[in-house]
Amino acid sequence: MSKQDEAETSIQDLPHCGVVRPIANIDGYPSGHWGEVHQIIVEAAESAGYKARLVSDDEALGVILGRIVRNLHDDPITVIDVSGLNPNVMFELGMRLAFDKPVVVIKDDKTPYPFDASPIQYLPYPSDMRHVPLMAFKEQLSIGIKNTATASSRPNHRSFLQHFGSYTPGELGESSAISANIIMDELFAIRALVSQRPAVPKDRTASSAFGAFIVPGKSHDVISVHIDPPSTQKGLIDLQNFLAVNPNVLRFQESIINGKPQIEIAVAQSAGEKALKEIFDAENRYR
């Protein structure tokens, strides 16, 4: 085995460092900017003894939102870039904090601080990607990853949630369904607020950790619709936002039907063909 092969094998064996960052281009940033930032995070993580990858990337998990939730919960350390205040990134930051797991938050020097009174600390980097300060940031990030992971393993460590009282975060699975529902309900409202969209109506509650909603209190005559999930994280979350605020959608959830990932949607029968057309148009729009 060559030295290069040994090095690649060694990296594959490292524990994961989850990465959350903007995916699509943002006004004011050049094309390919987030890929360059990602590479800096990868190098810093490897220096700290971790293998960095997007929380949406995991060949072992089939449904994309399932991957995100599982990796946000399971990864031993996560780096989250809130530059540009991207709503999807802020949503996933909220989820990681709700799981009370160690996280390093970074932002560029032209993004305002999203929370001005918080135990969250931010590691800044130059938005123009100048080499000398960027290399200094990479070293600081590597140290931050190491120190955050080490501190979180200490018995006397004060986690994010413990700044606000005594909490015991639930684990993923059926036993924590109620706490997961509460978390998801609140996070959807936060994401809607950040993206300046209306929040989920108050007569809806989350029914699963994967974005399903139901209208409680009465039965409905429904039409069941199955559509293919978008192929990208951004598309999936945009579609989920659309369904969450659509008054004709009674519930939706990710399912595996005949071995194929699908989004199962229940639409009020009284809504008619127009509501179905809106859903199929959204399927194509966010594909």
Summary of the structure (lengths in Angstrom):
residues: 287
radius of gyration: 20.2
end to end distance: 42.1
largest distance: 66.1
contacts: 849
relative contact order: 0.11
helix: 45%
strand: 18%
